[in-house]
Amino acid sequence: MDKWGLFNLADHPLPSFYSGRMLVIGESAHASTPHHGLGAGFYMENVAVLPCLLKQLDAYSEILPDDLNAVFAAFDTSRRQRDQWLVESSRRAACLYEWQLSGTAPGHFDAMHADIQAR
Ligand SMILES: Cc1cc2nc3c(=O)[nH]c(=O)nc-3n(C[C@H](O)[C@H](O)[C@H](O)COP(=O)(O)OP(=O)(O)OC[C@H]3O[C@@H](n4cnc5c(N)ncnc54)[C@H](O)[C@@H]3O)c2cc1C
């Protein structure tokens, strides 16, 4: 195939990963192009963090909606910026690989290579 539909959230980052008692993780939170090969890796980071935060609720005999909200807020604070970094960096890598950035003609190969390597 010479054409791919690469949908991602670079231009439309989620303003929050949660609303009320709903929390999004994985592709719905940080859909990215596949050029970093990290989407599922970041997913795993997130599902490692979430139980640690939920465990804090063990101390409560009854879990109230506000308690869950505090956990989701902590998750959002600790994860959203890093996840969005992946989305944006992967999008740039995609543009570099696919010759989609202005100023990345073949003559600029060294600069493109350095940019991709740094990522
Ligand atoms: C080409 C490519 C290469 C990749 N390579 C890597 C890699 O090397 N390393 C890496 O870490 N990540 C990689 N990723 C990213 C990784 O695949 C995703 O981050 C990961 O699959 C996201 O998991 P998810 O469960 O959030 O979403 P998905 O895997 O998309 O799962 C969502 C599921 O929901 C189902 N679904 C959708 N709508 C409905 C509905 N209405 N009702 C019921 N079911 C529904 C879908 O069929 C799907 O099974 C790659 C992605 C692509 C596209």
PDBQT file of the ligand as one rigid body, heavy atoms in Angstrom, charges set to zero:
ROOT
HETATM    1  C1  LIG A 201       0.963   0.138  12.095  1.00  0.00    +0.000 C 
HETATM    2  C2  LIG A 201       1.063   0.264  13.594  1.00  0.00    +0.000 A 
HETATM    3  C3  LIG A 201       2.221  -0.159  14.235  1.00  0.00    +0.000 A 
HETATM    4  C4  LIG A 201       2.340  -0.037  15.626  1.00  0.00    +0.000 A 
HETATM    5  N1  LIG A 201       3.491  -0.458  16.214  1.00  0.00    +0.000 NA
HETATM    6  C5  LIG A 201       3.639  -0.357  17.545  1.00  0.00    +0.000 A 
HETATM    7  C6  LIG A 201       4.843  -0.824  18.186  1.00  0.00    +0.000 A 
HETATM    8  O1  LIG A 201       5.763  -1.307  17.543  1.00  0.00    +0.000 OA
HETATM    9  N2  LIG A 201       4.944  -0.670  19.526  1.00  0.00    +0.000 N 
HETATM   10  C7  LIG A 201       3.940  -0.137  20.281  1.00  0.00    +0.000 A 
HETATM   11  O2  LIG A 201       4.075  -0.028  21.518  1.00  0.00    +0.000 OA
HETATM   12  N3  LIG A 201       2.775   0.303  19.709  1.00  0.00    +0.000 NA
HETATM   13  C8  LIG A 201       2.600   0.194  18.364  1.00  0.00    +0.000 A 
HETATM   14  N4  LIG A 201       1.437   0.610  17.776  1.00  0.00    +0.000 N 
HETATM   15  C9  LIG A 201       0.390   1.202  18.608  1.00  0.00    +0.000 C 
HETATM   16  C10 LIG A 201      -0.521   0.158  19.252  1.00  0.00    +0.000 C 
HETATM   17  O3  LIG A 201      -1.012  -0.737  18.271  1.00  0.00    +0.000 OA
HETATM   18  C11 LIG A 201      -1.693   0.894  19.907  1.00  0.00    +0.000 C 
HETATM   19  O4  LIG A 201      -1.200   1.916  20.773  1.00  0.00    +0.000 OA
HETATM   20  C12 LIG A 201      -2.545  -0.054  20.740  1.00  0.00    +0.000 C 
HETATM   21  O5  LIG A 201      -3.039  -1.110  19.944  1.00  0.00    +0.000 OA
HETATM   22  C13 LIG A 201      -3.713   0.721  21.343  1.00  0.00    +0.000 C 
HETATM   23  O6  LIG A 201      -4.521  -0.187  22.063  1.00  0.00    +0.000 OA
HETATM   24  P1  LIG A 201      -6.001   0.163  22.391  1.00  0.00    +0.000 P 
HETATM   25  O7  LIG A 201      -6.535  -1.009  23.147  1.00  0.00    +0.000 OA
HETATM   26  O8  LIG A 201      -6.087   1.503  23.042  1.00  0.00    +0.000 OA
HETATM   27  O9  LIG A 201      -6.741   0.327  20.998  1.00  0.00    +0.000 OA
HETATM   28  P2  LIG A 201      -6.961  -0.768  19.868  1.00  0.00    +0.000 P 
HETATM   29  O10 LIG A 201      -5.846  -1.775  19.835  1.00  0.00    +0.000 OA
HETATM   30  O11 LIG A 201      -7.275  -0.001  18.622  1.00  0.00    +0.000 OA
HETATM   31  O12 LIG A 201      -8.252  -1.570  20.379  1.00  0.00    +0.000 OA
HETATM   32  C14 LIG A 201      -9.547  -1.020  20.270  1.00  0.00    +0.000 C 
HETATM   33  C15 LIG A 201     -10.484  -2.183  20.023  1.00  0.00    +0.000 C 
HETATM   34  O13 LIG A 201     -11.826  -1.703  20.111  1.00  0.00    +0.000 OA
HETATM   35  C16 LIG A 201     -12.561  -2.280  19.065  1.00  0.00    +0.000 C 
HETATM   36  N5  LIG A 201     -13.710  -1.395  18.809  1.00  0.00    +0.000 N 
HETATM   37  C17 LIG A 201     -13.741  -0.196  18.183  1.00  0.00    +0.000 A 
HETATM   38  N6  LIG A 201     -14.980   0.297  18.178  1.00  0.00    +0.000 NA
HETATM   39  C18 LIG A 201     -15.758  -0.587  18.822  1.00  0.00    +0.000 A 
HETATM   40  C19 LIG A 201     -17.134  -0.639  19.142  1.00  0.00    +0.000 A 
HETATM   41  N7  LIG A 201     -17.964   0.331  18.821  1.00  0.00    +0.000 N 
HETATM   42  N8  LIG A 201     -17.591  -1.700  19.821  1.00  0.00    +0.000 NA
HETATM   43  C20 LIG A 201     -16.755  -2.715  20.191  1.00  0.00    +0.000 A 
HETATM   44  N9  LIG A 201     -15.442  -2.724  19.904  1.00  0.00    +0.000 NA
HETATM   45  C21 LIG A 201     -14.955  -1.677  19.235  1.00  0.00    +0.000 A 
HETATM   46  C22 LIG A 201     -11.593  -2.381  17.905  1.00  0.00    +0.000 C 
HETATM   47  O14 LIG A 201     -12.009  -3.364  16.970  1.00  0.00    +0.000 OA
HETATM   48  C23 LIG A 201     -10.308  -2.784  18.622  1.00  0.00    +0.000 C 
HETATM   49  O15 LIG A 201     -10.180  -4.191  18.763  1.00  0.00    +0.000 OA
HETATM   50  C24 LIG A 201       1.286   0.510  16.394  1.00  0.00    +0.000 A 
HETATM   51  C25 LIG A 201       0.104   0.935  15.745  1.00  0.00    +0.000 A 
HETATM   52  C26 LIG A 201       0.004   0.809  14.367  1.00  0.00    +0.000 A 
HETATM   53  C27 LIG A 201      -1.283   1.263  13.683  1.00  0.00    +0.000 C 
ENDROOT
TORSDOF 0
